[in-house]
Amino acid sequence: MRFKRPLPVFAALAAFLVMAAASFAQEVTAADLEELKAMITEAQSFAHNSWIMTSSAIVLMMTAPGLILFYGGLVRAKNVLSVMMQSFFCMGMVSILWLIYGYSVAFGGAESSWWGGLGKAFLAGVSTDTSEGLPEMTVMFFQLMFAIITPALITGAFAERFRFRALVPFIMLWSTIVYFPLTKWVWNGGILAGGEWFGPTIEGLDFAGGTVVHISSGVSALVCAFYLGKRRGYPGNEFAPHHLVISAIGAGLLWVGWFGFNAGSALAADGLASNAFAATHFSAAGAAVSWMIAEWLTRGKPSLLGVISGVVAGLVGVTPAAGFVTPVSGLIIGLITGVVCFAAVTYMKPALGFDDSLDVFGIHGLGGMVGAILTGVFAAEAVGGTGGLLEGNGGQVVHQILSVVVTIVLAVVATLLILILVDKTIGIRPTEEDEMTGLDLVDHGETGYHRLTAE
């Protein structure tokens, strides 16, 4: 059969198809658009959740094996296990405290600028729901990794002369009195984040823990070093690191883990995380090189110990800034932090005469202060929403300095009181004989290295 008038027929068919397509499109738009949006949101939530869970794992890796190897290689062989044991203990005990009340104190209710209360004790009400974004359970676990490594950093200051039986209550009290409230103050609408208190309003910038982690631990480390006094026989040649190889491996693991530490603090797999990732890397690179050059010029030779110390200094310096500055500014922060920390470790510590065994104050304390203040200088509105001194907002530097001062006061007063309490009730310092024997055997009844002897 042949159509005598094909054009009108084809025109009618085309019109029918267009009308059907339009009707179908209207039906999809009306019925499925909200569902489609929900599916996209859920997919984004899964992506963010995967990144933060991965970040949590590699931040935990910073403590074990990263910090454990880094610190372990820097002490004498007879104390290597005691130093490692201290970090492992922090991983266990702080985790328990965080579940019971630590998370609630830090991230509980916003009605107070001082502490979060106990409404989320034992993780009450902490949801795993992904429908509205990142699950709170993931945020809780990510923040736990910070709570673990912070007191572990302090142990480097009193390495080789702090009894383990005293360390147990010290870590528990310090985490409770210093770390948990300070986290609230900085990251949960507290007194250092615009909250009301008896002082001036402070709106500090701390992306990943310059004040919360590094200044608090570094200043507390200095208090411990002064309180305990020097190791017996210090200074002397016998205090050289016993195994720089494992310390270098530990430093490498810290560098990798720090990407989770800083980039993960964006709490999303987005452009801000990418910026923090890049700023972190370039700061570490800058500090490694600037420390090396400073050491080369003043001591005649660049050392591996110096380079890995510079890496850590750069990572510390960029921690408060990573989500507020450009990668170029991150490099500048690293270059500055490396030189400042080198000078502190090489010249300031001997001049003041204290024995900070593994230079926790010189690297973490001062490095955190330098990074916090430089955050107020280099902060870029296009990156983190707040401009700094270079963009005409000189007041941000004042906020940064006030944040540093408040953190120092809390760390000094609380740490000193805790040390006095623990020392008077339990006793902190080993006897001279025990200290000469080494804490591996005295406290733990084991040794890290066994010599093979012929039978």
TORMARSE-570187 format. One line per 10 residues: number of its first residue (from 1); for each residue y, z, x of N, C-alpha, C. Coordinates in steps of 0.02 Angstrom, whole numbers. Layout:
residues N
NUM	Y:Z:X:Y:Z:X:Y:Z:X  ...
This chain:
residues 455
1	-60:0:42:0:0:0:62:0:43  109:-41:26:170:-45:65:229:-25:22  274:18:52:335:38:16:385:-18:19  410:-33:-42:460:-86:-43:527:-61:-17  541:4:-25:604:32:-2:589:91:46  572:75:108:552:128:154:608:175:172  669:152:179:723:195:203:736:255:157  742:245:91:752:304:48:694:353:53  632:328:60:574:373:65:578:415:128  592:382:184:597:418:247:656:468:246
11	709:447:214:767:492:209:749:554:169  711:544:115:691:601:74:644:648:113  597:617:151:551:657:191:588:697:244  636:664:277:675:699:328:714:757:298  743:744:238:781:797:205:736:856:188  675:840:165:627:893:148:610:935:210  598:902:267:581:938:328:638:982:352  699:955:347:757:995:366:764:1056:322  755:1047:257:760:1103:211:705:1155:224  646:1131:239:590:1177:254:604:1217:317
21	629:1182:368:644:1216:431:699:1267:421  750:1249:382:805:1295:369:781:1356:332  737:1344:283:710:1400:244:668:1446:288  628:1416:333:586:1456:378:630:1497:425  683:1465:451:728:1501:497:761:1559:462  782:1547:398:812:1601:361:763:1658:349  701:1640:337:650:1690:325:638:1732:388  634:1699:447:623:1734:510:682:1780:525  741:1754:516:801:1793:530:804:1855:487  788:1846:425:794:1902:379:739:1953:389
31	679:1930:401:621:1975:400:603:2003:469  614:1963:521:586:1981:586:637:1997:640  701:1987:628:750:1997:681:751:2069:706  750:2117:660:750:2187:681:687:2205:720  631:2177:696:568:2190:731:570:2160:801  600:2100:807:606:2068:872:649:2109:919  704:2135:893:747:2177:934:710:2240:957  671:2269:912:633:2329:929:582:2314:984  550:2255:979:502:2236:1030:535:2227:1098  595:2198:1099:631:2189:1162:650:2257:1191
41	675:2302:1149:693:2369:1172:634:2406:1200  576:2399:1165:516:2432:1188:493:2404:1255  498:2338:1263:478:2307:1327:523:2331:1383  589:2337:1370:635:2363:1420:619:2436:1437  603:2474:1386:585:2544:1396:524:2550:1441  473:2508:1428:413:2509:1470:430:2493:1542  475:2444:1552:494:2425:1620:530:2482:1655  578:2514:1620:614:2571:1649:566:2628:1664  521:2641:1616:474:2695:1625:428:2684:1685  406:2622:1694:363:2606:1751:399:2617:1817
51	463:2597:1819:501:2605:1881:513:2679:1897  529:2719:1848:544:2790:1861:480:2828:1878  425:2810:1847:361:2842:1865:341:2824:1936  353:2760:1955:340:2739:2024:386:2775:2072  449:2781:2053:497:2817:2095:476:2890:2103  452:2921:2050:429:2991:2054:374:2998:2106  328:2950:2106:272:2953:2153:296:2947:2225  342:2901:2238:363:2892:2308:412:2947:2329  447:2980:2282:487:3038:2301:441:3096:2318  387:3104:2282:338:3155:2302:310:3140:2370
61	301:3076:2385:277:3055:2451:326:3076:2506  390:3084:2490:438:3106:2539:421:3176:2565  395:3218:2521:375:3286:2543:308:3283:2578  259:3253:2545:193:3246:2575:169:3174:2565  161:3138:2622:160:3163:2691:225:3156:2730  280:3130:2700:340:3115:2739:369:3174:2776  395:3223:2740:426:3281:2772:376:3321:2811  315:3326:2786:263:3364:2821:250:3336:2890  245:3271:2896:235:3240:2962:298:3244:3005  356:3232:2974:419:3234:3011:430:3303:3041
71	425:3355:3001:433:3423:3026:375:3444:3072  314:3424:3052:256:3446:3090:258:3424:3163  281:3364:3175:282:3339:3244:338:3369:3286  389:3398:3253:447:3423:3290:438:3495:3315  388:3531:3290:377:3599:3313:324:3600:3368  311:3659:3395:259:3665:3446:190:3664:3413  141:3646:3451:74:3635:3424:46:3696:3389  65:3755:3412:37:3817:3384:66:3834:3315  116:3796:3293:147:3809:3228:146:3749:3181  110:3696:3199:111:3635:3159:83:3646:3089
81	29:3685:3083:-1:3695:3017:42:3740:2974  76:3789:3004:118:3834:2965:176:3795:2933  204:3748:2970:259:3707:2943:233:3662:2887  175:3633:2897:146:3591:2844:129:3631:2782  103:3691:2794:84:3735:2738:144:3753:2696  201:3763:2726:261:3781:2689:281:3727:2640  277:3664:2661:295:3610:2615:244:3602:2560  180:3608:2577:128:3604:2525:136:3660:2474  154:3719:2498:165:3775:2452:222:3759:2404  276:3729:2429:332:3710:2386:309:3662:2332
91	266:3615:2350:241:3567:2301:204:3602:2244  167:3653:2261:129:3689:2209:171:3737:2169  204:3784:2204:239:3837:2170:299:3812:2130  339:3769:2160:398:3745:2124:378:3705:2062  323:3668:2066:299:3632:2007:284:3679:1949  253:3735:1965:236:3784:1913:300:3815:1884  346:3834:1928:409:3863:1904:448:3813:1861  446:3750:1880:482:3697:1843:454:3691:1773  388:3693:1767:357:3687:1701:373:3748:1658  370:3807:1687:379:3869:1648:452:3876:1624
101	500:3871:1671:569:3881:1650:620:3840:1689  602:3812:1746:650:3778:1788:682:3718:1754  642:3675:1723:670:3617:1689:716:3638:1633  698:3690:1597:739:3713:1542:807:3739:1566  806:3778:1620:868:3804:1648:913:3747:1671  884:3696:1701:922:3641:1729:944:3590:1676  899:3573:1630:913:3519:1583:906:3538:1510  912:3603:1496:909:3626:1428:975:3616:1391  989:3658:1343:1047:3651:1300:1113:3646:1336  1161:3610:1305:1226:3597:1335:1279:3646:1311
111	1260:3699:1275:1310:3745:1248:1342:3787:1303  1310:3792:1360:1338:3830:1416:1349:3784:1476  1402:3798:1514:1415:3760:1575:1379:3790:1635  1345:3846:1625:1314:3882:1681:1239:3872:1685  1205:3874:1628:1132:3864:1630:1108:3836:1563  1050:3805:1565:1025:3769:1507:985:3810:1458  975:3875:1473:937:3917:1428:862:3907:1435  825:3935:1388:752:3932:1391:722:3894:1332  762:3853:1300:738:3816:1242:684:3765:1258  681:3743:1321:630:3695:1341:579:3727:1389
121	574:3793:1387:524:3827:1428:454:3802:1411  412:3795:1461:345:3768:1454:348:3697:1424  404:3663:1436:415:3593:1415:414:3585:1339  435:3638:1304:437:3634:1231:485:3579:1209  460:3535:1166:501:3482:1139:514:3423:1185  485:3424:1244:495:3368:1291:451:3310:1269  481:3256:1250:447:3201:1215:420:3148:1263  367:3114:1241:341:3056:1277:357:2991:1240  399:2995:1189:416:2938:1147:456:2886:1186  435:2823:1183:470:2770:1219:513:2726:1172
131	514:2743:1108:547:2699:1060:623:2699:1069  651:2751:1095:723:2755:1102:745:2754:1176  703:2727:1218:721:2723:1289:673:2762:1333  698:2785:1389:656:2819:1438:631:2886:1410  565:2899:1411:539:2963:1386:566:3022:1425  582:3075:1391:606:3135:1426:554:3163:1473  491:3154:1457:437:3178:1501:442:3145:1569  459:3081:1570:466:3045:1634:526:3072:1673  582:3084:1639:641:3111:1672:625:3180:1700  590:3221:1662:570:3287:1684:530:3284:1749
141	481:3238:1750:438:3234:1809:476:3207:1869  519:3158:1857:560:3131:1912:603:3185:1943  636:3224:1901:679:3277:1927:639:3332:1963  577:3342:1943:535:3391:1978:527:3375:2051  523:3311:2067:513:3291:2137:572:3313:2181  632:3314:2152:691:3338:2188:687:3413:2197  665:3447:2144:659:3520:2148:608:3541:2201  558:3500:2213:507:3516:2263:533:3509:2334  565:3453:2349:584:3439:2418:643:3480:2442  685:3504:2397:746:3539:2418:730:3604:2455
151	691:3651:2428:675:3711:2467:631:3695:2527  591:3641:2523:550:3622:2580:594:3603:2639  652:3573:2626:697:3556:2680:720:3618:2718  732:3672:2682:758:3733:2714:710:3759:2767  645:3750:2755:595:3779:2800:602:3754:2872  633:3696:2881:642:3671:2949:689:3713:2990  734:3750:2959:782:3790:2995:750:3852:3027  702:3882:2991:670:3943:3018:598:3930:3039  582:3868:3055:515:3851:3077:496:3894:3137  434:3917:3138:403:3954:3192:421:4029:3194
161	459:4053:3144:476:4124:3145:487:4154:3076  452:4129:3025:458:4155:2957:388:4165:2930  370:4227:2917:303:4242:2893:289:4211:2825  229:4186:2815:213:4152:2753:216:4200:2694  196:4263:2704:198:4311:2649:269:4323:2625  318:4312:2668:389:4318:2648:414:4252:2618  385:4197:2639:407:4132:2614:394:4126:2539  339:4154:2515:320:4148:2445:376:4173:2399  397:4236:2405:452:4258:2361:519:4224:2377  530:4206:2440:593:4173:2457:601:4108:2420
171	549:4066:2421:552:4001:2387:560:4010:2311  524:4058:2284:527:4069:2212:597:4092:2191  625:4139:2228:692:4164:2211:746:4112:2224  741:4076:2280:792:4027:2296:793:3971:2244  736:3947:2225:733:3894:2174:763:3917:2109  749:3979:2090:772:4006:2027:847:4020:2026  873:4047:2080:942:4070:2082:990:4015:2105  967:3972:2149:1011:3921:2177:997:3852:2147  937:3827:2155:925:3757:2138:929:3742:2063  894:3781:2022:893:3765:1950:963:3768:1919
181	1002:3821:1930:1070:3822:1902:1115:3768:1930  1110:3754:1996:1153:3704:2026:1139:3635:1997  1077:3621:1982:1059:3558:1949:1094:3552:1881  1094:3607:1844:1131:3608:1781:1205:3594:1792  1234:3627:1842:1305:3621:1854:1326:3548:1869  1282:3511:1903:1300:3444:1925:1277:3390:1878  1217:3395:1850:1187:3340:1813:1177:3352:1739  1201:3408:1713:1191:3421:1642:1252:3453:1610  1310:3423:1624:1371:3447:1592:1394:3515:1614  1377:3534:1676:1395:3599:1701:1464:3602:1732
191	1477:3654:1769:1545:3668:1795:1567:3618:1848  1521:3582:1878:1540:3531:1927:1540:3461:1896  1531:3458:1831:1530:3393:1795:1577:3395:1735  1634:3429:1744:1683:3432:1690:1675:3490:1642  1625:3532:1653:1614:3589:1608:1666:3644:1618  1674:3685:1566:1724:3739:1569:1699:3798:1610  1744:3826:1650:1730:3888:1686:1797:3918:1704  1798:3972:1744:1860:4007:1758:1904:3972:1810  1879:3918:1840:1917:3880:1889:1943:3815:1861  1972:3773:1904:1998:3708:1883:1941:3661:1863
201	1956:3614:1820:1905:3565:1799:1884:3523:1859  1818:3520:1869:1791:3481:1925:1746:3427:1897  1760:3366:1915:1719:3309:1893:1693:3273:1956  1646:3305:1989:1619:3277:2050:1570:3220:2037  1562:3178:2087:1514:3123:2085:1456:3140:2132  1397:3143:2104:1337:3155:2146:1280:3116:2115  1269:3056:2140:1221:3011:2109:1150:3035:2114  1130:3059:2174:1059:3075:2183:1047:3141:2221  1098:3183:2231:1084:3248:2258:1120:3268:2322  1179:3241:2335:1215:3261:2394:1231:3335:2394
211	1255:3361:2337:1267:3432:2330:1204:3469:2310  1171:3443:2259:1113:3478:2230:1058:3488:2281  1044:3438:2320:987:3440:2367:1010:3457:2438  1054:3417:2466:1066:3420:2538:1115:3475:2559  1171:3481:2525:1217:3534:2544:1187:3602:2529  1156:3610:2472:1126:3674:2454:1073:3695:2504  1029:3648:2522:975:3665:2569:1002:3673:2640  1049:3630:2660:1076:3633:2728:1115:3696:2741  1157:3716:2694:1196:3777:2702:1150:3838:2700  1102:3838:2655:1054:3893:2652:1015:3898:2717
221	999:3840:2747:964:3839:2811:1006:3872:2865  1071:3859:2865:1115:3890:2915:1116:3966:2907  1119:3989:2845:1118:4062:2832:1053:4092:2859  997:4058:2847:932:4082:2871:930:4084:2947  957:4033:2979:957:4030:3052:996:4088:3082  1053:4103:3054:1094:4159:3079:1060:4226:3064  1031:4233:3005:1000:4296:2985:940:4312:3028  897:4263:3041:836:4275:3079:848:4280:3154  900:4247:3178:911:4245:3249:868:4191:3282  873:4187:3347:840:4134:3384:765:4148:3393
231	727:4094:3400:657:4101:3420:653:4134:3488  603:4173:3498:596:4209:3562:586:4158:3619  630:4163:3668:628:4117:3725:673:4057:3717  703:4049:3658:747:3991:3645:815:4002:3677  848:3952:3707:821:3884:3716:779:3879:3780  736:3833:3782:693:3823:3840:654:3758:3833  627:3735:3887:592:3671:3887:530:3671:3843  501:3730:3833:439:3733:3795:450:3722:3720  512:3713:3698:526:3703:3628:532:3629:3609  514:3585:3655:516:3513:3640:465:3496:3586
241	477:3444:3546:429:3423:3495:361:3409:3526  308:3430:3492:242:3422:3521:211:3354:3505  237:3317:3454:205:3255:3435:256:3209:3400  296:3174:3440:347:3131:3411:318:3072:3372  257:3054:3388:227:2997:3353:221:3012:3278  194:3071:3261:186:3085:3190:254:3099:3157  303:3122:3196:370:3131:3168:401:3063:3151  389:3013:3193:415:2946:3179:382:2917:3117  317:2928:3109:283:2905:3048:313:2939:2987  325:3004:2993:355:3041:2938:424:3015:2920
251	464:2999:2971:531:2972:2958:527:2905:2923  479:2863:2942:470:2799:2908:452:2808:2835  409:2857:2820:391:2871:2751:451:2898:2712  493:2938:2744:553:2963:2712:600:2905:2694  607:2857:2739:650:2800:2726:626:2761:2665  561:2748:2662:533:2712:2604:541:2754:2540  524:2818:2544:527:2861:2486:598:2869:2459  647:2863:2503:716:2873:2483:739:2819:2435  706:2761:2434:724:2711:2385:710:2736:2314  655:2772:2306:642:2803:2242:690:2859:2228
261	707:2897:2279:753:2953:2274:821:2930:2247  849:2878:2278:916:2855:2260:915:2802:2205  877:2748:2214:876:2695:2164:845:2720:2099  796:2764:2105:767:2792:2044:816:2833:2004  867:2860:2037:916:2902:2002:959:2862:1953  954:2796:1954:986:2756:1902:951:2766:1835  890:2791:1837:849:2803:1777:839:2740:1736  838:2683:1771:826:2619:1738:811:2567:1792  773:2516:1773:760:2460:1819:814:2408:1807  875:2422:1832:931:2378:1816:972:2364:1879
271	1031:2335:1869:1073:2316:1925:1099:2376:1963  1111:2432:1930:1134:2492:1965:1081:2517:2013  1018:2514:1992:963:2533:2037:961:2487:2097  972:2423:2085:972:2374:2140:1028:2389:2190  1087:2407:2163:1143:2424:2207:1127:2486:2248  1099:2537:2215:1082:2599:2251:1029:2586:2304  982:2543:2289:930:2524:2336:961:2495:2399  1007:2447:2390:1038:2413:2447:1083:2460:2486  1125:2499:2451:1170:2545:2486:1130:2596:2527  1074:2618:2500:1032:2666:2536:1005:2636:2601
281	980:2576:2597:951:2545:2656:1003:2534:2711  1061:2507:2693:1111:2491:2743:1142:2554:2774  1145:2608:2735:1171:2670:2763:1122:2698:2815  1057:2696:2800:1007:2719:2848:1010:2678:2912  1016:2612:2903:1020:2568:2962:1082:2583:3004  1139:2593:2970:1201:2607:3005:1198:2671:3044  1171:2724:3013:1168:2789:3047:1119:2788:3105  1063:2752:3097:1015:2747:3153:1048:2716:3214  1087:2664:3203:1120:2629:3258:1178:2670:3287  1218:2700:3244:1276:2739:3270:1253:2801:3308
291	1200:2834:3284:1172:2892:3321:1146:2868:3389  1110:2812:3388:1081:2786:3450:1136:2769:3501  1189:2737:3478:1244:2719:3524:1278:2781:3551  1291:2830:3508:1323:2892:3530:1280:2927:3582  1215:2929:3570:1170:2961:3618:1166:2922:3683  1164:2858:3678:1160:2814:3737:1222:2824:3782  1280:2827:3750:1342:2834:3788:1350:2903:3819  1326:2954:3786:1337:3022:3811:1280:3050:3852  1219:3024:3840:1161:3051:3876:1126:3001:3921  1148:2939:3917:1121:2889:3963:1061:2851:3938
301	1025:2878:3889:966:2844:3863:962:2855:3787  942:2803:3750:930:2812:3678:858:2838:3667  851:2888:3626:785:2917:3615:758:2901:3545  692:2901:3539:661:2891:3474:680:2949:3427  681:3010:3454:701:3068:3413:771:3058:3385  815:3031:3426:883:3019:3403:887:2967:3348  849:2913:3355:851:2860:3305:823:2884:3238  767:2919:3239:739:2942:3175:783:2997:3144  816:3036:3186:864:3085:3159:923:3049:3127  945:2994:3158:999:2955:3130:980:2923:3064
311	918:2899:3059:894:2871:2995:901:2922:2939  876:2983:2951:879:3034:2900:951:3052:2884  994:3056:2935:1064:3071:2923:1097:3019:2878  1082:2956:2890:1110:2903:2849:1085:2906:2778  1022:2922:2769:994:2928:2702:1026:2987:2665  1038:3042:2701:1071:3099:2670:1143:3081:2650  1180:3048:2696:1249:3033:2683:1261:2989:2623  1216:2942:2611:1226:2896:2555:1199:2922:2489  1162:2977:2491:1130:3002:2430:1180:3015:2373  1236:3050:2384:1282:3059:2328:1319:2996:2308
321	1321:2946:2352:1363:2887:2343:1326:2826:2318  1260:2825:2321:1222:2763:2313:1237:2725:2249  1251:2760:2195:1265:2727:2132:1338:2720:2116  1381:2733:2166:1453:2729:2155:1488:2683:2205  1453:2663:2258:1486:2623:2310:1448:2558:2320  1480:2509:2352:1448:2445:2368:1403:2453:2429  1357:2407:2440:1316:2409:2501:1356:2410:2565  1413:2374:2566:1455:2374:2626:1483:2444:2639  1505:2477:2586:1529:2546:2594:1471:2592:2614  1411:2577:2589:1353:2616:2610:1342:2611:2685
331	1350:2551:2713:1344:2542:2785:1396:2584:2822  1458:2583:2798:1511:2621:2831:1497:2696:2827  1473:2719:2770:1455:2790:2763:1401:2808:2814  1351:2764:2822:1298:2776:2871:1324:2779:2942  1368:2733:2960:1395:2732:3028:1433:2797:3042  1472:2820:2994:1510:2882:3004:1465:2943:3006  1418:2946:2959:1374:3004:2955:1331:3011:3017  1308:2955:3045:1267:2958:3105:1303:2990:3163  1366:2972:3173:1405:3000:3229:1421:3074:3217  1440:3091:3155:1457:3161:3140:1396:3206:3149
341	1339:3185:3124:1279:3227:3130:1255:3232:3202  1262:3178:3240:1245:3181:3311:1289:3232:3346  1353:3232:3333:1399:3280:3364:1382:3351:3344  1363:3360:3281:1346:3428:3257:1285:3455:3292  1234:3414:3298:1171:3435:3329:1179:3444:3404  1216:3399:3436:1220:3398:3508:1271:3448:3535  1326:3457:3501:1380:3497:3528:1396:3559:3487  1399:3553:3421:1418:3610:3380:1366:3666:3382  1302:3648:3375:1250:3699:3373:1248:3740:3437  1248:3710:3496:1250:3751:3557:1314:3792:3563
351	1370:3764:3541:1433:3800:3547:1434:3863:3504  1404:3858:3443:1403:3916:3398:1344:3962:3412  1295:3937:3448:1240:3980:3471:1188:3999:3420  1177:3959:3368:1125:3974:3320:1065:3929:3332  1007:3952:3308:945:3915:3318:920:3888:3251  945:3830:3233:920:3793:3174:864:3749:3201  803:3771:3194:746:3741:3230:744:3665:3226  750:3638:3166:743:3566:3157:807:3533:3131  864:3566:3145:930:3538:3130:940:3520:3057  920:3566:3014:928:3555:2942:1002:3556:2923
361	1040:3604:2950:1111:3606:2934:1148:3547:2965  1134:3532:3027:1170:3478:3060:1161:3410:3028  1102:3399:2998:1087:3334:2967:1096:3336:2891  1065:3384:2859:1068:3386:2785:1132:3419:2760  1150:3476:2791:1210:3511:2768:1273:3471:2781  1287:3457:2844:1347:3419:2861:1343:3347:2837  1284:3317:2842:1276:3248:2817:1291:3244:2743  1268:3294:2705:1282:3295:2633:1356:3304:2618  1389:3347:2659:1462:3357:2649:1500:3293:2664  1484:3260:2719:1517:3198:2737:1507:3146:2682
371	1445:3139:2660:1430:3090:2608:1465:3105:2542  1469:3169:2524:1501:3188:2461:1576:3171:2463  1608:3186:2518:1680:3173:2523:1693:3097:2527  1652:3062:2567:1661:2989:2572:1646:2954:2506  1606:2984:2464:1596:2956:2397:1662:2952:2360  1703:3004:2366:1769:3004:2335:1816:2953:2366  1802:2932:2427:1843:2882:2460:1823:2811:2439  1757:2797:2441:1733:2728:2433:1709:2711:2363  1709:2759:2317:1684:2745:2249:1720:2684:2219  1679:2639:2191:1707:2577:2162:1695:2577:2087
381	1747:2566:2049:1741:2566:1976:1692:2514:1952  1689:2458:1986:1644:2404:1965:1571:2422:1974  1557:2472:2016:1487:2492:2029:1467:2549:1982  1502:2604:1987:1481:2663:1949:1529:2686:1895  1582:2649:1884:1628:2665:1830:1686:2709:1850  1686:2734:1912:1741:2777:1936:1765:2752:2003  1830:2741:2009:1859:2721:2073:1875:2780:2116  1879:2768:2181:1895:2821:2229:1963:2811:2261  1971:2842:2318:2035:2840:2353:2058:2769:2368  2012:2727:2389:2030:2658:2407:2051:2617:2347
391	2036:2641:2287:2057:2607:2226:2114:2645:2192  2147:2689:2229:2205:2724:2203:2192:2790:2169  2129:2812:2169:2112:2875:2136:2099:2929:2189  2153:2952:2221:2145:3003:2272:2121:3069:2245  2131:3081:2180:2109:3144:2151:2034:3153:2153  1996:3096:2158:1923:3102:2160:1901:3136:2224  1938:3126:2278:1921:3161:2341:1928:3236:2331  1979:3257:2295:1989:3329:2281:1930:3356:2241  1908:3319:2191:1850:3340:2151:1788:3346:2196  1780:3300:2242:1722:3302:2286:1725:3363:2331
401	1783:3378:2358:1791:3436:2402:1778:3501:2364  1803:3506:2303:1791:3565:2263:1716:3574:2248  1682:3519:2234:1610:3522:2222:1574:3549:2284  1594:3525:2342:1564:3548:2404:1576:3622:2414  1637:3645:2402:1654:3715:2413:1614:3761:2367  1610:3743:2303:1572:3784:2255:1499:3787:2275  1471:3731:2296:1401:3730:2317:1390:3774:2378  1436:3771:2426:1431:3813:2486:1432:3887:2468  1478:3907:2424:1484:3977:2405:1419:4001:2372  1393:3963:2325:1331:3982:2292:1274:3988:2343
411	1267:3939:2387:1211:3939:2434:1217:3998:2483  1276:4011:2509:1284:4065:2558:1270:4133:2526  1302:4148:2470:1296:4214:2439:1224:4226:2416  1196:4178:2379:1129:4187:2351:1076:4191:2405  1080:4147:2455:1029:4147:2508:1031:4211:2548  1091:4236:2563:1096:4298:2601:1066:4356:2562  1081:4360:2498:1054:4415:2458:978:4411:2453  952:4350:2445:879:4342:2441:846:4362:2507  875:4341:2563:847:4359:2628:846:4435:2638  900:4468:2620:902:4541:2628:850:4574:2585
421	844:4552:2522:794:4582:2477:724:4572:2503  706:4511:2523:638:4497:2547:625:4534:2612  674:4535:2656:664:4567:2721:654:4642:2714  693:4674:2670:688:4746:2661:624:4767:2625  596:4724:2585:537:4742:2546:472:4718:2578  473:4660:2609:411:4631:2636:415:4623:2712  472:4603:2737:479:4588:2808:471:4514:2820  518:4485:2857:518:4413:2867:493:4393:2936  519:4423:2987:508:4400:3056:441:4425:3083  402:4382:3114:340:4404:3146:355:4449:3206
431	306:4487:3228:314:4526:3289:318:4478:3349  341:4504:3405:346:4462:3464:277:4435:3484  226:4476:3479:159:4454:3497:135:4398:3450  147:4408:3384:126:4357:3336:164:4292:3346  227:4297:3361:267:4237:3370:245:4199:3432  225:4234:3484:201:4201:3544:132:4170:3533  92:4202:3491:26:4174:3474:33:4111:3433  79:4111:3387:89:4053:3343:68:4070:3272  105:4045:3224:93:4063:3154:33:4029:3124  8:3976:3156:-53:3944:3130:-110:3994:3128
441	-120:4028:3183:-174:4077:3187:-156:4142:3152  -94:4165:3162:-75:4230:3135:-74:4230:3059  -45:4180:3029:-37:4178:2956:-95:4143:2920  -126:4094:2952:-173:4052:2917:-244:4051:2947  -251:4081:3006:-317:4086:3036:-349:4020:3055  -307:3971:3073:-333:3906:3092:-285:3873:3141  -308:3820:3172:-266:3786:3221:-269:3711:3208  -215:3677:3225:-211:3606:3211:-250:3563:3259  -261:3588:3319:-295:3548:3371:-349:3590:3404  -408:3561:3412:-464:3595:3445:-484:3556:3507
451	-490:3590:3562:-513:3557:3623:-589:3554:3625  -615:3496:3643:-687:3488:3649:-710:3516:3715  -756:3560:3714:-782:3590:3776:-856:3577:3781  -880:3568:3843:-951:3556:3855:-991:3619:3843  -1046:3613:3810:-1087:3672:3797:-1129:3689:3858
